[in-house]
Amino acid sequence: MAVSRSVHEGVSLRLASVDQRYTHMRRILVETLAAAGRPLTVPEILASAPELPQSSAYRNMTTLIDVGVVRRVAGSDDHGRFELAEELSGHHHHFVCARCGKVEDVHPSPKLERALGEAARAVAEEQRYEVTAHQLDLFGVCPDCR
């Protein structure tokens, strides 16, 4: 997936708001995460972008998380996985493999989103909450582990 100009502009603006620059290394991180189509571990990012030094990847990832460009996604193992924030990548959910920990994006159909919205509203009403967003992680076994 190619990163649109608006995504790069959004990242640049978020970084500028905290007096940070959108450096070449940060651009590589954003482009690598966008191209993956699923949350990646730092070792996976480094394998996909060998020109990115490990120390730079961790340092820049922290900055991108702090400004809301990247978010950490929990898997079923101890490895942190990272993806672009939904405002940049679009709304989606995740499949999580309970064996290997791999996390894959699920882009929901309008029918699924309506059903999730109704379920969220029902639960919120019972608990007297107001729903402002939702995310769904489905746990199971991926095709490689079956």
LUMTIZA-217083 format. One record per residue (C-alpha): residue number from 1; x negated, y negated, z; residue in one letter. Coordinates in Angstrom, 3 decimals. Example, Ala and Ser with C-alpha at 12.3 -4.5 7.8 and 13.67 -1.06 7.14 Angstrom:
# residues 2
+-----+----------+----------+----------+---------+
! num !        u !        v !        w ! residuo !
+-----+----------+----------+----------+---------+
!   1 !  -12.300 !    4.500 !    7.800 !       A !
!   2 !  -13.670 !    1.060 !    7.140 !       S !
+-----+----------+----------+----------+---------+
//
This chain:
# residues 146
+-----+----------+----------+----------+---------+
! num !        u !        v !        w ! residuo !
+-----+----------+----------+----------+---------+
!   1 !    0.000 !    0.000 !    0.000 !       M !
!   2 !   -1.465 !   -3.346 !   -1.026 !       A !
!   3 !   -1.300 !   -6.070 !    1.570 !       V !
!   4 !    0.811 !   -8.987 !    0.418 !       S !
!   5 !   -0.426 !  -12.534 !    0.492 !       R !
!   6 !    2.263 !  -13.374 !    3.075 !       S !
!   7 !    0.919 !  -10.691 !    5.444 !       V !
!   8 !   -2.587 !  -12.132 !    5.174 !       H !
!   9 !   -1.197 !  -15.633 !    5.709 !       E !
!  10 !    0.779 !  -14.457 !    8.761 !       G !
!  11 !   -2.305 !  -12.809 !   10.271 !       V !
!  12 !   -4.388 !  -15.898 !    9.589 !       S !
!  13 !   -1.812 !  -18.163 !   11.259 !       L !
!  14 !   -1.535 !  -15.952 !   14.345 !       R !
!  15 !   -5.304 !  -15.904 !   14.731 !       L !
!  16 !   -5.574 !  -19.664 !   14.163 !       A !
!  17 !   -2.991 !  -20.252 !   16.911 !       S !
!  18 !   -5.569 !  -18.952 !   19.414 !       V !
!  19 !   -8.579 !  -20.544 !   17.703 !       D !
!  20 !   -9.705 !  -17.329 !   16.022 !       Q !
!  21 !  -10.661 !  -16.827 !   12.375 !       R !
!  22 !   -9.414 !  -14.221 !    9.945 !       Y !
!  23 !  -12.837 !  -12.745 !    9.269 !       T !
!  24 !  -13.819 !  -10.226 !    6.612 !       H !
!  25 !  -13.923 !   -7.426 !    9.218 !       M !
!  26 !  -10.444 !   -8.278 !   10.504 !       R !
!  27 !   -9.169 !   -8.322 !    6.926 !       R !
!  28 !  -10.622 !   -4.824 !    6.415 !       I !
!  29 !   -8.807 !   -3.600 !    9.546 !       L !
!  30 !   -5.488 !   -5.079 !    8.402 !       V !
!  31 !   -5.865 !   -3.656 !    4.898 !       E !
!  32 !   -6.854 !   -0.215 !    6.218 !       T !
!  33 !   -3.852 !   -0.058 !    8.559 !       L !
!  34 !   -1.493 !   -1.264 !    5.826 !       A !
!  35 !   -2.791 !    1.273 !    3.308 !       A !
!  36 !   -2.521 !    4.226 !    5.700 !       A !
!  37 !    1.258 !    4.386 !    5.893 !       G !
!  38 !    1.002 !    5.764 !    9.433 !       R !
!  39 !   -0.654 !    4.811 !   12.725 !       P !
!  40 !   -4.400 !    5.550 !   12.786 !       L !
!  41 !   -6.943 !    6.300 !   15.495 !       T !
!  42 !  -10.120 !    4.211 !   15.483 !       V !
!  43 !  -12.146 !    7.192 !   14.147 !       P !
!  44 !   -9.637 !    7.487 !   11.282 !       E !
!  45 !   -9.972 !    3.767 !   10.600 !       I !
!  46 !  -13.765 !    4.071 !   10.552 !       L !
!  47 !  -13.577 !    7.053 !    8.170 !       A !
!  48 !  -11.317 !    5.047 !    5.840 !       S !
!  49 !  -13.477 !    1.915 !    6.039 !       A !
!  50 !  -17.119 !    3.038 !    6.365 !       P !
!  51 !  -18.348 !   -0.544 !    5.929 !       E !
!  52 !  -16.772 !   -1.407 !    9.278 !       L !
!  53 !  -19.193 !   -1.037 !   12.219 !       P !
!  54 !  -17.703 !    0.852 !   15.188 !       Q !
!  55 !  -18.391 !   -1.938 !   17.696 !       S !
!  56 !  -16.769 !   -4.462 !   15.355 !       S !
!  57 !  -13.712 !   -2.231 !   14.894 !       A !
!  58 !  -13.026 !   -1.989 !   18.632 !       Y !
!  59 !  -13.717 !   -5.676 !   19.309 !       R !
!  60 !  -11.589 !   -6.906 !   16.417 !       N !
!  61 !   -8.802 !   -4.423 !   17.141 !       M !
!  62 !   -8.524 !   -5.893 !   20.648 !       T !
!  63 !   -8.210 !   -9.398 !   19.218 !       T !
!  64 !   -5.585 !   -8.303 !   16.672 !       L !
!  65 !   -3.581 !   -6.607 !   19.443 !       I !
!  66 !   -3.827 !   -9.704 !   21.649 !       D !
!  67 !   -2.340 !  -11.949 !   18.929 !       V !
!  68 !    0.428 !   -9.476 !   18.044 !       G !
!  69 !   -0.842 !   -8.402 !   14.627 !       V !
!  70 !   -1.526 !   -4.788 !   15.643 !       V !
!  71 !    0.271 !   -2.605 !   18.145 !       R !
!  72 !   -0.744 !    0.596 !   19.887 !       R !
!  73 !    1.429 !    3.634 !   19.221 !       V !
!  74 !    1.604 !    6.471 !   21.709 !       A !
!  75 !    1.153 !    9.996 !   20.420 !       G !
!  76 !    1.356 !   13.291 !   22.234 !       S !
!  77 !   -2.378 !   13.307 !   23.012 !       D !
!  78 !   -4.886 !   10.934 !   24.601 !       D !
!  79 !   -5.866 !    9.183 !   21.360 !       H !
!  80 !   -4.706 !    5.626 !   20.807 !       G !
!  81 !   -3.199 !    5.030 !   17.410 !       R !
!  82 !   -2.727 !    1.645 !   15.836 !       F !
!  83 !   -0.493 !    0.094 !   13.208 !       E !
!  84 !    0.483 !   -3.350 !   12.000 !       L !
!  85 !    3.245 !   -5.025 !   13.991 !       A !
!  86 !    6.739 !   -4.490 !   12.586 !       E !
!  87 !    7.037 !   -8.138 !   11.591 !       E !
!  88 !    4.199 !   -7.476 !    9.145 !       L !
!  89 !    4.854 !   -3.872 !    8.109 !       S !
!  90 !    8.633 !   -3.563 !    8.253 !       G !
!  91 !   10.963 !   -1.750 !   10.630 !       H !
!  92 !   10.350 !    1.984 !   10.989 !       H !
!  93 !   10.245 !    4.859 !   13.460 !       H !
!  94 !    7.812 !    7.734 !   14.077 !       H !
!  95 !    7.498 !   11.503 !   13.941 !       F !
!  96 !    4.960 !   12.713 !   16.531 !       V !
!  97 !    3.401 !   16.171 !   16.324 !       C !
!  98 !    3.355 !   17.754 !   19.786 !       A !
!  99 !    0.424 !   20.007 !   18.808 !       R !
! 100 !   -2.121 !   17.857 !   16.956 !       C !
! 101 !   -0.852 !   14.438 !   18.033 !       G !
! 102 !   -0.519 !   13.091 !   14.480 !       K !
! 103 !    1.988 !   10.254 !   14.169 !       V !
! 104 !    3.782 !    9.567 !   10.888 !       E !
! 105 !    6.055 !    6.702 !    9.905 !       D !
! 106 !    9.734 !    7.340 !    9.284 !       V !
! 107 !   11.528 !    4.696 !    7.248 !       H !
! 108 !   15.166 !    5.069 !    8.269 !       P !
! 109 !   18.158 !    4.954 !    5.959 !       S !
! 110 !   20.831 !    2.322 !    6.550 !       P !
! 111 !   23.113 !    5.122 !    7.831 !       K !
! 112 !   20.556 !    6.147 !   10.478 !       L !
! 113 !   19.991 !    2.517 !   11.507 !       E !
! 114 !   23.739 !    1.983 !   11.966 !       R !
! 115 !   23.980 !    5.128 !   14.124 !       A !
! 116 !   20.960 !    4.083 !   16.214 !       L !
! 117 !   22.414 !    0.596 !   16.609 !       G !
! 118 !   25.722 !    2.000 !   17.843 !       E !
! 119 !   23.981 !    4.370 !   20.274 !       A !
! 120 !   21.800 !    1.538 !   21.574 !       A !
! 121 !   24.820 !   -0.718 !   22.085 !       R !
! 122 !   26.669 !    2.033 !   23.989 !       A !
! 123 !   23.731 !    2.671 !   26.316 !       V !
! 124 !   23.131 !   -1.053 !   26.793 !       A !
! 125 !   26.775 !   -1.613 !   27.675 !       E !
! 126 !   26.651 !    1.146 !   30.305 !       E !
! 127 !   23.495 !   -0.325 !   31.836 !       Q !
! 128 !   24.554 !   -3.974 !   31.356 !       R !
! 129 !   21.535 !   -4.725 !   29.136 !       Y !
! 130 !   21.340 !   -6.676 !   25.918 !       E !
! 131 !   19.542 !   -4.801 !   23.122 !       V !
! 132 !   17.128 !   -6.979 !   21.154 !       T !
! 133 !   15.226 !   -4.243 !   19.299 !       A !
! 134 !   14.785 !   -0.496 !   19.176 !       H !
! 135 !   12.253 !    2.114 !   18.213 !       Q !
! 136 !   12.615 !    5.850 !   17.915 !       L !
! 137 !    9.899 !    8.466 !   18.256 !       D !
! 138 !   10.823 !   12.002 !   17.230 !       L !
! 139 !    8.618 !   14.750 !   18.701 !       F !
! 140 !    8.142 !   18.097 !   17.015 !       G !
! 141 !    5.572 !   20.101 !   15.061 !       V !
! 142 !    4.137 !   18.778 !   11.802 !       C !
! 143 !    3.949 !   20.936 !    8.645 !       P !
! 144 !    0.177 !   21.507 !    9.123 !       D !
! 145 !    0.666 !   22.898 !   12.647 !       C !
! 146 !    3.699 !   25.084 !   11.959 !       R !
+-----+----------+----------+----------+---------+
//
